[in-house]
Amino acid sequence: MSHRDGNGEIYAMNVDGAGQSNLTNGVGADSGPAWSPEGDLIAFTSYRCGFWVMRLMNDDGSGVYRITVNEDVNDSPSWKAGSFQIAFQSDRNSNLEVY
């Protein structure tokens, strides 16, 4: 995540620092990106709608959609190896837990 544009955005780049590209350009902050095991999707935390939700996007920043629906804090995504499952933390029960 970078604040170089005045807002928390997610960038990707080559390991040598070249080829930097802004993957998100939302109204609110985006942070905590996690690449899928296949490398084609990125789960991330977003504050675009006034509370922290989990979103998913393609590896080029396209196709962004929301994957959590509650208005509690949902963040820190982590993909399960070899699957389409994501673990994340949430305080939806007034207690920070892993889902």
C-alpha positions as CSV (number, residue, x, y, z in Angstrom):
1,M,0.0,0.0,0.0
2,S,1.1,3.5,-0.7
3,H,-0.1,7.0,0.1
4,R,1.8,8.7,-2.7
5,D,-1.5,9.8,-4.3
6,G,-2.8,11.2,-1.0
7,N,-5.0,8.1,-0.4
8,G,-4.2,4.6,0.6
9,E,-3.9,2.6,-2.7
10,I,-2.5,-0.8,-3.7
11,Y,0.4,-0.9,-6.2
12,A,2.2,-3.8,-7.9
13,M,5.7,-3.8,-9.3
14,N,8.5,-6.2,-10.4
15,V,10.9,-7.4,-7.7
16,D,13.6,-5.0,-9.1
17,G,11.2,-2.0,-8.5
18,A,10.4,-1.5,-12.2
19,G,7.0,-1.6,-13.8
20,Q,5.0,0.0,-10.9
21,S,1.3,0.2,-11.5
22,N,-1.6,1.5,-9.4
23,L,-4.1,-1.4,-9.0
24,T,-6.7,0.5,-7.0
25,N,-8.1,4.0,-7.4
26,G,-10.9,4.1,-4.9
27,V,-12.5,7.0,-3.0
28,G,-11.4,5.5,0.4
29,A,-8.3,3.7,1.5
30,D,-7.3,0.3,0.2
31,S,-4.8,-1.8,2.0
32,G,-3.6,-5.3,3.0
33,P,-3.4,-7.0,-0.4
34,A,-3.0,-10.8,-0.5
35,W,-2.4,-12.6,-3.8
36,S,-4.3,-15.8,-4.5
37,P,-2.2,-19.0,-4.8
38,E,-2.7,-19.0,-8.6
39,G,-1.6,-15.3,-8.7
40,D,-4.7,-14.2,-10.7
41,L,-6.7,-12.6,-7.9
42,I,-6.0,-10.2,-5.0
43,A,-8.0,-10.0,-1.8
44,F,-7.7,-6.7,0.1
45,T,-9.2,-4.5,2.8
46,S,-11.1,-1.4,1.7
47,Y,-12.6,1.7,3.4
48,R,-14.6,3.0,0.3
49,C,-18.0,2.7,1.9
50,G,-17.4,4.2,5.4
51,F,-16.3,0.9,7.1
52,W,-13.6,-1.7,6.5
53,V,-14.7,-4.5,4.1
54,M,-13.0,-7.2,2.1
55,R,-12.9,-6.9,-1.6
56,L,-11.5,-9.0,-4.4
57,M,-10.0,-7.9,-7.7
58,N,-8.2,-9.4,-10.7
59,D,-4.4,-9.2,-10.7
60,D,-4.5,-6.1,-13.0
61,G,-6.9,-4.1,-10.7
62,S,-10.0,-4.8,-12.8
63,G,-13.2,-6.6,-11.7
64,V,-13.3,-5.2,-8.1
65,Y,-16.2,-6.5,-6.0
66,R,-17.1,-6.7,-2.3
67,I,-16.9,-10.1,-0.6
68,T,-18.0,-9.2,3.0
69,V,-21.4,-7.6,3.6
70,N,-21.5,-6.6,7.3
71,E,-20.5,-3.2,8.5
72,D,-17.9,-4.4,11.0
73,V,-14.1,-4.4,10.6
74,N,-13.0,-7.1,8.2
75,D,-9.3,-7.2,7.3
76,S,-6.0,-9.1,7.0
77,P,-6.9,-11.5,4.2
78,S,-4.9,-14.7,3.7
79,W,-5.5,-17.3,1.0
80,K,-5.5,-21.0,1.8
81,A,-2.9,-22.7,-0.5
82,G,-4.4,-24.5,-3.4
83,S,-8.0,-23.3,-2.8
84,F,-10.4,-20.5,-3.3
85,Q,-10.8,-19.9,0.5
86,I,-9.7,-16.7,2.3
87,A,-9.2,-16.4,6.1
88,F,-9.6,-12.9,7.5
89,Q,-10.2,-11.2,10.9
90,S,-13.4,-9.5,11.8
91,D,-14.9,-7.9,14.9
92,R,-18.5,-8.7,13.8
93,N,-19.3,-10.3,17.2
94,S,-17.7,-7.5,19.2
95,N,-14.6,-9.7,19.5
96,L,-11.8,-9.8,17.0
97,E,-11.8,-13.4,15.6
98,V,-10.6,-15.2,12.5
99,Y,-13.2,-16.3,9.9
